[in-house]
Amino acid sequence: MDPFRSVFNAASKGKEDFIYLNDRLSDLFRKMEKMRGGTGDSCAQYLATIACLEEEIKKLRTFYEAEISKQRSVVLLTTHANTLGI
């Protein structure tokens, strides 16, 4: 298999994943802005919403870190393949 094709496919997939994550982060920020707008929620609802947002942010961070690790691996493999003349 052509190593450049696999790098291109991995980069395209990574780009799609980052777009998805960006959209999720934007949605979280909209939710936070809405909460700040004073919707009249009780304290318990407010705290539950904050806990939910915190969990979403933790998941996103984990996903971002995994994607960055994948991209680093692709770059290292490509660099190694180029060094070997493959």
MARVOLUM-501679 format. One line per field, with one value per residue: residue number from 1; residue in three letters; chain; x, y, z of N, C-alpha, C, O in turn. Coordinates in pm, whole numbers. Layout:
kemar	[NUM:...] .
doke	[ALA:...] .
bati	[A:...] .
n_xx	[X:...] .
n_yy	[Y:...] .
n_zz	[Z:...] .
ca_xx	[X:...] .
ca_yy	[Y:...] .
ca_zz	[Z:...] .
c_xx	[X:...] .
c_yy	[Y:...] .
c_zz	[Z:...] .
o_xx	[X:...] .
o_yy	[Y:...] .
o_zz	[Z:...] .
% end
This chain:
kemar	[1:2:3:4:5:6:7:8:9:10:11:12:13:14:15:16:17:18:19:20:21:22:23:24:25:26:27:28:29:30:31:32:33:34:35:36:37:38:39:40:41:42:43:44:45:46:47:48:49:50:51:52:53:54:55:56:57:58:59:60:61:62:63:64:65:66:67:68:69:70:71:72:73:74:75:76:77:78:79:80:81:82:83:84:85:86] .
doke	[MET:ASP:PRO:PHE:ARG:SER:VAL:PHE:ASN:ALA:ALA:SER:LYS:GLY:LYS:GLU:ASP:PHE:ILE:TYR:LEU:ASN:ASP:ARG:LEU:SER:ASP:LEU:PHE:ARG:LYS:MET:GLU:LYS:MET:ARG:GLY:GLY:THR:GLY:ASP:SER:CYS:ALA:GLN:TYR:LEU:ALA:THR:ILE:ALA:CYS:LEU:GLU:GLU:GLU:ILE:LYS:LYS:LEU:ARG:THR:PHE:TYR:GLU:ALA:GLU:ILE:SER:LYS:GLN:ARG:SER:VAL:VAL:LEU:LEU:THR:THR:HIS:ALA:ASN:THR:LEU:GLY:ILE] .
bati	[A:A:A:A:A:A:A:A:A:A:A:A:A:A:A:A:A:A:A:A:A:A:A:A:A:A:A:A:A:A:A:A:A:A:A:A:A:A:A:A:A:A:A:A:A:A:A:A:A:A:A:A:A:A:A:A:A:A:A:A:A:A:A:A:A:A:A:A:A:A:A:A:A:A:A:A:A:A:A:A:A:A:A:A:A:A] .
n_xx	[84:46:237:198:-66:-198:-121:-243:-513:-536:-486:-705:-916:-847:-883:-1162:-1242:-1147:-1304:-1554:-1512:-1468:-1723:-1869:-1750:-1822:-2097:-2105:-2007:-2211:-2417:-2316:-2316:-2590:-2668:-2549:-2708:-2916:-3151:-3329:-3304:-3305:-3075:-2985:-3039:-2873:-2619:-2618:-2618:-2372:-2203:-2256:-2158:-1889:-1817:-1853:-1653:-1426:-1440:-1409:-1150:-1000:-1053:-943:-672:-618:-652:-447:-228:-256:-212:52:177:131:282:538:566:556:780:976:941:1011:1280:1380:1346:1115] .
n_yy	[-119:222:444:718:752:630:802:1037:956:913:1172:1306:1181:1257:1533:1547:1445:1646:1861:1771:1765:2037:2137:2021:2146:2411:2390:2331:2573:2744:2644:2711:2990:3032:2947:3142:3353:3369:3187:3128:2890:2655:2624:2359:2251:2408:2336:2067:2092:2216:2008:1818:1952:1968:1697:1648:1813:1688:1444:1538:1643:1410:1281:1462:1449:1181:1193:1370:1217:1006:1145:1226:977:903:1098:1033:772:828:990:808:616:769:815:560:534:437] .
n_zz	[0:-70:116:135:63:278:482:392:406:682:774:664:801:1060:1039:1000:1248:1420:1335:1415:1694:1738:1678:1886:2108:2057:2090:2364:2468:2389:2550:2800:2782:2764:3015:3170:3107:3283:3325:3521:3660:3928:4203:4233:3979:3829:3930:3856:3579:3541:3629:3434:3206:3277:3268:2994:2889:2994:2854:2593:2610:2654:2413:2227:2305:2239:1961:1890:1963:1780:1540:1577:1572:1305:1174:1270:1165:892:865:937:734:514:573:545:280:167] .
ca_xx	[0:119:240:145:-212:-244:-102:-349:-640:-533:-497:-844:-996:-815:-947:-1304:-1258:-1128:-1422:-1658:-1482:-1491:-1867:-1912:-1705:-1907:-2225:-2086:-1996:-2347:-2491:-2265:-2367:-2733:-2678:-2509:-2815:-3015:-3275:-3415:-3290:-3273:-2934:-2959:-3035:-2753:-2505:-2625:-2577:-2227:-2140:-2270:-2064:-1754:-1795:-1837:-1522:-1328:-1445:-1348:-1006:-947:-1061:-842:-540:-605:-634:-313:-137:-265:-147:197:220:131:397:659:574:589:919:1058:932:1091:1419:1417:1330:997] .
ca_yy	[0:348:508:854:739:602:927:1127:908:939:1317:1343:1133:1343:1662:1527:1431:1777:1942:1721:1814:2181:2157:1988:2253:2527:2363:2347:2715:2802:2605:2790:3127:3030:2940:3272:3447:3375:3122:3107:2755:2644:2598:2217:2232:2478:2252:1946:2131:2237:1876:1759:2020:1928:1563:1661:1872:1582:1351:1605:1651:1276:1254:1548:1393:1059:1233:1426:1103:937:1227:1217:846:909:1179:955:663:886:1033:687:559:854:792:430:541:358] .
ca_zz	[0:-80:249:129:60:414:558:348:463:826:793:635:913:1173:1016:1028:1392:1483:1304:1505:1829:1739:1685:2022:2197:2031:2154:2509:2499:2378:2670:2911:2765:2796:3162:3222:3077:3391:3283:3638:3712:4070:4231:4207:3834:3784:3965:3772:3445:3547:3638:3301:3118:3315:3215:2849:2863:3021:2742:2478:2631:2631:2269:2164:2333:2159:1821:1877:1969:1651:1438:1601:1523:1159:1134:1298:1068:763:871:937:600:425:606:488:135:126] .
c_xx	[89:119:183:-7:-265:-228:-212:-483:-646:-550:-641:-936:-972:-882:-1096:-1330:-1243:-1245:-1537:-1637:-1505:-1640:-1919:-1871:-1790:-2043:-2215:-2077:-2131:-2429:-2446:-2314:-2515:-2752:-2647:-2619:-2924:-3148:-3369:-3407:-3262:-3124:-2899:-2949:-2909:-2629:-2502:-2580:-2426:-2154:-2144:-2170:-1920:-1722:-1775:-1699:-1412:-1323:-1380:-1197:-941:-945:-958:-702:-515:-581:-495:-210:-138:-192:5:252:229:253:527:675:613:734:1013:1058:1015:1240:1469:1405:1214:898] .
c_yy	[125:419:648:854:716:726:1025:1086:936:1088:1362:1302:1222:1478:1654:1518:1564:1870:1902:1772:1964:2212:2128:2095:2378:2511:2380:2494:2785:2769:2689:2935:3134:3026:3075:3376:3452:3317:3094:2967:2759:2610:2452:2190:2295:2393:2124:1976:2153:2103:1806:1821:1982:1790:1567:1715:1768:1482:1411:1612:1517:1243:1336:1489:1266:1093:1291:1315:1026:1014:1225:1085:844:987:1101:841:715:928:913:622:639:834:661:428:458:447] .
c_zz	[0:56:247:126:201:502:521:408:613:855:768:749:1036:1161:1046:1178:1463:1454:1396:1647:1842:1752:1825:2122:2180:2099:2306:2548:2488:2502:2790:2902:2802:2948:3224:3203:3182:3352:3400:3695:3861:4084:4198:4057:3776:3809:3881:3630:3440:3550:3503:3204:3150:3261:3063:2814:2890:2906:2618:2491:2604:2482:2193:2183:2253:2013:1798:1878:1837:1542:1455:1550:1372:1111:1156:1198:930:758:864:798:501:448:544:337:83:55] .
o_xx	[194:11:126:-71:-365:-312:-269:-558:-750:-620:-693:-1023:-1067:-932:-1152:-1426:-1318:-1283:-1609:-1730:-1555:-1679:-2005:-1949:-1825:-2096:-2305:-2134:-2163:-2502:-2529:-2350:-2559:-2840:-2712:-2624:-3015:-3248:-3478:-3496:-3204:-3059:-2793:-2861:-2846:-2544:-2395:-2511:-2361:-2054:-2047:-2104:-1838:-1611:-1688:-1635:-1315:-1216:-1304:-1124:-837:-849:-891:-624:-404:-498:-432:-114:-32:-118:78:359:325:321:615:786:692:803:1116:1162:1081:1318:1582:1449:1215:792] .
o_yy	[128:452:694:945:776:752:1090:1171:977:1126:1447:1378:1257:1532:1743:1574:1593:1950:1987:1818:2012:2301:2200:2131:2443:2605:2435:2535:2874:2853:2732:2994:3231:3093:3116:3476:3534:3388:3041:2927:2854:2572:2426:2117:2240:2378:2078:1896:2112:2085:1741:1749:1965:1767:1497:1668:1762:1440:1344:1591:1510:1186:1284:1482:1244:1030:1262:1318:985:956:1223:1082:790:945:1101:817:652:905:915:579:582:836:651:333:414:401] .
o_zz	[64:107:346:179:240:588:609:456:664:948:840:790:1106:1259:1110:1229:1557:1540:1449:1712:1943:1827:1877:2210:2278:2157:2369:2649:2566:2553:2870:3004:2864:3003:3320:3275:3172:3346:3380:3771:3913:3987:4142:4012:3686:3722:3841:3568:3343:3481:3462:3128:3059:3212:3011:2720:2815:2864:2548:2394:2538:2431:2104:2088:2204:1947:1696:1801:1789:1463:1356:1490:1316:1017:1071:1151:860:659:796:750:414:352:498:272:-32:12] .
% end
